[in-house]
Amino acid sequence: MLIKNLKGRHKDGCLGLVFALLSLLLLSGCSTVCLEPEELCASKGANTSLHPRVIERSAVPAAESAPAPAPAPRPDPTDAVRTAPIALPGQEAPPANTVRVALLLPMNSTSLAGAAESVRAGFMAAAARDGAGFQVDLVATGDDVGQTLAAYDSAVTSHDLVVGPLARPAVSALAARGSVPRSTIALNHPETRGTLPRGMWVAGLSIEDEARQVAEWAAREHPNGRVLILTGSPVWAQRAADAFDARWNELGHTGQRFVLPSLDGRVDPALLEELKGRLEIDPPALLFAALDVAELRQVRTLAGGTLPVYGGATINPGRAPGLSVPELDGVHVVDVPWLVLPDHPAVMVYPRLSDPELPLYMHRLYALGIDAFLVARELALRPGAPFRIDGVSGRLQLDAGGQLRRREAQAVYHDGGFTPVDTGP
């Protein structure tokens, strides 16, 4: 029927050109070309973009691309979004006032493909609900920083705004340039904190910012308290402990550290006994746990649940129907509302990932993707104006000084669920 219609419309000599175009499309094997608007034309397992106005792009020509790595575990796509067809000659172009957004993600990375997919899925879920007047183009990159910067340079020539990169080395390299030609929302923090180029904002999650928020919360509830900081040996644990300690001291409080290294998730029993003795002889007012869930469970099993425990997302045991971790009852957790406040009105309006086996950090990245679109939308519609978003990764605020800040949710875990603690903005 399509060919018959085309014959009827091209009696002026262009029939050969149209047949040539159709033949090229049909023989190229392009996985994102759809002749039916609501159908996914990609082969099974292909990495497709999921929004009605999305055209998936590769950062380099296909002939020069390296062989694709084995696919990482990825969240199931939501049903609310679809890959967009490429417009054929004669079809209507996007409206002139459409805001074009380039979503720059390491979809071809050997280590970050799964994380990139979670961010992408969240971004597209938000675009499907709140993206009227926006067109999102996925720009897929790999692990190479130079390739990512080249893809960024290409994207800014045809887009109004860029969201990405995601990998910290790429974000650091982009920030080090000192200027950006288009509004840019990085999805991670540069390795060295400092002044960002004008027009560049960071929307990434931060374990240091989280730890500082925990310190402020604990200080309000224990104004004269002395803290014992429990930390493991990984780099992330040291970063969290350092950030908490610095903010705790700024607030006029004192504390000490106790290191609890673990091997394959098991904390040294001798150190646990030493900790137990110390808590009995000279108990602090509270504990800050820069530990993971398995490590904290061992501490609480041995030392009991008398002392209040505060921590960031790493001590969140998750919330699953019928699943409870009694050893962690009463712990104070700072984490994204997407995980600890699932019944919040701002959270409930977006679809959930369908795979319950995904680790919690994948759900956090999905929430990051949702809020990254909301931030992009605000920046595009009201350039330079301060705003505040009640997002799914926290309350995001762009202040008059141009700083984008996030406050995550505060909740107390008990019997498999969370009770929110609202301490204000």
Secondary structure, DSSP 4 states (H G I P E B T S, - for coil): -HHHHHHHH-TTTTHHHHHHHHHHHHHH--TT--SSTTS--SPTT-----STTEEEEESS-GGGPPPPPPPPP-PPPPTT--PPPPPPTTSPPPPTTPEEEEEEE-TT-TTTHHHHHHHHHHHHHHHHHH-TTEEEEEEE--S-HHHHHHHHHHHHTT-SEEE---SHHHHHHHHHTS--SSEEEESS--SS--PPPTTEEE----HHHHHHHHHHHHHHH-TT--EEEEE-SSHHHHHHHHHHHHHHHHTT--EEEEE--EETTEE-HHHHHHHHHHHHHS--SEEEEES-HHHHHHHHHHH-S-S-EEE-GGG-----TT---GGGTT-EEEE-HHHH-TTSHHHHTSPPPS-TTS-HHHHHHHHHHHHHHHHHHHHHHSTT--EEEE-SSSEEEE-TTS-EEEE-EEEEEETTEEEE-----
